[in-house]
Amino acid sequence: MEQFLRTELLIGKDNLKKLQNAKVTVIGLGAVGSFAVEALARAGVGNFLLIDSDKIQATNINRQLYALHSTLNKAKTDAAKERVLDINPNCKVETVRIFVNSDNLDEVFKEKPDLVIDAIDSFSPKVRLLEYCVKNNLPVISSMGAALKTDPSAIKAADLFKTHHCRLAERLRGELRKCGIRSGIMCVFSEQPAQMKPVYPENLPEGTEEFEKNSTKILGSLPTITGIFGLNIANLAIQKIIDSSALPSQIFKQLK
């Protein structure tokens, strides 16, 4: 297709075909996940399973790609599917509106994808998802904490067990070691220490929607940082799918 000409010119016809044949499961379609899906759809990935349990809220608009005044209260999975198909009508997009946890992982992965993108926030489900992927040989790229950060130059990619200055990654390592896992999870993280403390519901400004008031804590975030996280994850996914080590050029020098 003509729309993928620029991608093909850079990576070649055979690698574009790999993207078009690939199936990527994305869990979490918020600030990070939405940008990851966007880039992969535009790059030519031909098959998606998109998973999220939430509806779009007003306070999502500052950082989430699918969050618009025209999509308020719409399921994120529906908004994501519509956007992907508007980018590439030939893409095959399946959606599941569930909260992923240890009870439904077998059902989620009844058909094995080529790659899993973990863009969920909840800690315990994230642990179980990463454990499941490693133990079932499912390649996974995980997002660490993008909230409370302001410096785009501090965003890096590394194995989860080689990250630093990320409290979420530190906690995940501790739990995953209990499961016998000590490597094998590529992630995107920030080296920058948190720039503020979380805000708790009782301290929110008057008039804040109930969606936020029902949260345990609220983390300040910028669309620039969360978007860069998602785009970095998509770039790593492209490298993984096409096996960048086989490329003659230095296009994907980062992971070599």
C-alpha positions in Angstrom: 0.0 0.0 0.0 1.2 3.5 -0.8 0.7 4.7 2.8 3.6 2.5 3.9 6.0 3.6 1.2 8.2 5.6 3.6 8.4 2.7 6.0 9.3 0.3 3.2 12.0 2.6 1.9 13.7 2.5 5.3 13.4 -1.1 6.4 12.7 -3.0 3.1 9.8 -4.9 1.7 10.5 -8.1 3.6 10.6 -6.3 6.9 7.4 -4.4 6.1 5.8 -7.7 5.4 6.8 -8.9 8.9 5.1 -5.9 10.4 2.0 -6.5 8.4 1.9 -10.2 9.4 2.6 -9.5 13.1 0.1 -9.7 15.9 0.6 -7.4 18.8 -1.4 -7.5 22.1 -1.5 -4.2 23.9 -2.8 -4.2 27.4 -3.6 -0.7 28.6 -4.8 2.0 26.2 -4.2 5.1 28.2 -1.4 7.7 28.1 1.4 5.3 27.1 -0.5 2.5 25.4 -2.4 4.8 23.0 0.7 6.3 21.6 2.3 2.9 21.2 -0.7 1.6 19.3 -0.7 4.8 17.1 2.9 4.4 16.0 2.6 0.6 15.4 -0.5 1.1 13.3 1.1 3.8 11.2 4.2 1.7 10.8 2.1 -1.1 9.3 1.5 -3.7 12.0 -1.4 -5.7 10.7 -3.0 -7.4 13.6 -3.9 -6.1 17.1 -5.6 -7.3 20.2 -6.4 -4.2 22.3 -7.3 -4.6 25.9 -8.6 -2.1 28.5 -11.5 -2.0 30.9 -12.0 1.8 31.2 -14.1 4.5 29.6 -12.6 7.9 28.6 -12.8 10.6 31.2 -12.3 14.3 31.1 -9.1 14.2 33.1 -7.7 11.8 30.5 -7.6 14.5 27.8 -4.3 16.1 28.9 -2.3 13.0 27.9 -4.3 10.2 26.3 -4.6 10.0 22.5 -8.1 8.7 22.4 -9.4 11.2 24.9 -11.3 14.0 23.2 -14.5 15.9 24.2 -16.2 14.0 21.4 -15.2 10.6 22.9 -16.0 11.2 26.6 -17.6 8.1 28.3 -16.7 6.0 25.3 -14.9 2.7 25.9 -11.2 3.1 25.3 -11.2 -0.2 23.3 -13.9 1.2 20.9 -12.1 4.5 20.4 -8.8 2.7 19.8 -10.3 0.3 17.3 -11.9 3.1 15.3 -8.7 5.1 15.2 -6.5 2.1 14.1 -9.0 1.3 11.3 -9.1 4.9 10.2 -5.3 4.7 9.9 -5.3 1.3 8.2 -8.6 -0.1 7.1 -7.0 -3.4 6.2 -5.7 -3.9 9.8 -7.4 -6.7 11.8 -8.3 -5.3 15.2 -9.8 -7.4 18.1 -10.7 -5.7 21.4 -11.5 -7.1 24.8 -12.9 -4.8 27.5 -11.6 -6.4 30.7 -9.3 -5.6 33.6 -6.4 -8.0 33.1 -5.4 -10.1 36.2 -4.1 -13.5 37.1 -7.6 -15.1 36.7 -8.0 -14.2 33.0 -4.5 -14.4 31.6 -5.0 -17.8 30.0 -8.1 -16.5 28.2 -6.3 -13.3 27.1 -3.4 -15.4 25.6 -5.4 -18.3 24.2 -3.9 -17.3 20.8 -0.2 -16.5 21.2 0.8 -13.0 19.9 4.1 -12.2 18.4 4.6 -9.5 21.0 2.9 -8.1 24.2 3.0 -4.5 25.3 2.3 -3.9 28.9 1.0 -0.4 29.5 -1.0 -1.0 32.6 -0.7 1.0 35.9 -2.0 -1.4 38.6 0.9 -3.0 40.4 -0.3 -6.6 41.2 -1.8 -7.2 37.7 1.4 -5.9 36.2 3.5 -8.3 38.2 1.3 -11.3 37.2 1.3 -10.2 33.5 5.0 -10.0 33.4 5.5 -13.3 35.2 3.1 -15.0 32.8 4.8 -13.6 29.7 8.3 -14.7 30.9 7.2 -18.1 32.0 5.2 -18.7 28.7 7.9 -17.4 26.4 5.9 -14.4 25.3 8.1 -11.5 24.2 7.0 -8.4 26.3 7.9 -4.8 26.4 6.8 -3.0 29.6 6.2 0.6 30.5 7.5 1.8 33.8 6.3 5.0 35.5 5.9 8.0 33.2 4.0 10.1 35.7 5.8 12.7 37.9 8.5 13.1 35.2 9.4 16.2 33.1 12.7 15.5 31.3 12.4 13.7 27.9 16.2 13.2 27.7 16.0 11.0 30.8 13.8 8.4 29.1 15.7 5.2 28.4 15.2 1.6 27.4 16.8 -1.3 29.2 16.2 -4.7 30.8 13.9 -4.2 33.8 16.6 -5.5 36.1 19.1 -2.9 34.9 16.9 0.2 35.5 17.5 2.9 38.1 15.7 5.9 39.6 12.3 4.2 39.0 10.3 3.2 42.1 7.9 1.1 40.1 10.7 -0.9 38.5 12.3 -1.4 41.9 9.1 -2.8 43.3 8.6 -5.0 40.3 12.0 -6.5 40.5 11.4 -7.4 44.1 8.2 -9.3 43.3 9.5 -10.9 40.1 12.6 -12.3 41.9 10.2 -14.1 44.2 9.0 -15.9 41.1 12.5 -16.8 40.0 12.7 -14.1 37.3 15.8 -12.0 37.1 16.0 -10.8 33.5 14.3 -10.9 30.1 11.9 -8.0 30.3 12.7 -5.0 28.1 11.2 -1.8 29.4 11.1 1.9 28.9 11.8 4.0 32.1 13.0 7.4 33.2 16.3 8.1 35.0 14.8 11.3 36.4 13.6 11.2 40.1 10.0 12.0 40.6 9.4 15.7 40.5 6.5 15.8 42.9 4.5 13.7 45.3 1.2 12.1 44.5 -2.0 14.1 45.2 -4.7 12.4 47.3 -8.4 12.7 46.5 -9.2 14.9 49.5 -6.7 17.5 48.2 -8.1 17.8 44.7 -9.5 21.1 43.4 -13.2 21.7 43.8 -15.2 20.4 40.8 -12.8 17.6 39.9 -14.8 14.7 38.4 -15.7 11.7 40.6 -13.5 9.5 38.4 -10.5 11.0 40.0 -12.0 11.4 43.5 -12.5 7.7 43.6 -8.8 7.0 42.9 -6.4 6.0 45.6 -3.9 8.7 44.6 -3.4 10.9 41.5 -0.1 11.4 39.7 0.7 14.5 37.8 1.8 13.8 34.2 2.6 15.5 30.9 1.6 14.4 27.4 5.1 14.9 26.2 6.6 12.4 28.6 3.9 9.7 28.4 3.8 10.1 24.6 7.6 9.6 24.3 7.3 6.5 26.5 4.7 5.1 24.1 6.7 5.9 21.0 9.8 4.4 22.5 7.9 1.2 23.2 6.6 1.1 19.7 10.1 1.6 18.3 11.4 -1.3 20.4 8.4 -3.4 19.2 9.3 -2.7 15.6 12.9 -3.7 16.3 11.7 -7.0 17.9 9.3 -7.9 15.1 11.7 -7.3 12.2 14.8 -8.6 14.0 16.8 -5.4 13.7 20.1 -7.4 14.2 19.7 -8.6 10.7 19.6 -5.1 9.2 22.8 -4.1 7.4 22.5 -0.5 8.5 22.6 1.2 11.9 18.9 2.1 11.9 18.3 0.5 15.2 21.7 0.9 16.8 20.2 1.4 20.3 19.8 -2.3 21.2 23.0 -3.6 19.5 
